[in-house]
Amino acid sequence: MLHLNIKGAELLVKRFASNNKIAYWENYDLVLWSKNHNGYTNKKGIFKNNSWGIAEKISVNNKGTWILPKQYVKYFK
């Protein structure tokens, strides 16, 4: 787990972007979207940029930080 402040979250949004992945803000939630055809039937599925994908929403906690799961730490190396 990695605790991100606003600068760290903005850095993740920049580094996460690729052809199959998009990071964007939805109010104060950080949304990490990955292209996946199974998004059509998944509860977390979102249709974005003319294709289906699965989105993971990371909400800000009461300390003003976002707790990033381990699988996304690689974008900070």
Buried (B, 14 or more C-beta within 10 A) or exposed (E): EBEBEEEBBBEBBEBBEEEEEBBBEEEEEBBBBBBBEEBEEBEEBBEBEEBBBBBBEBEBEEEEBBEBEEEBEEBEE
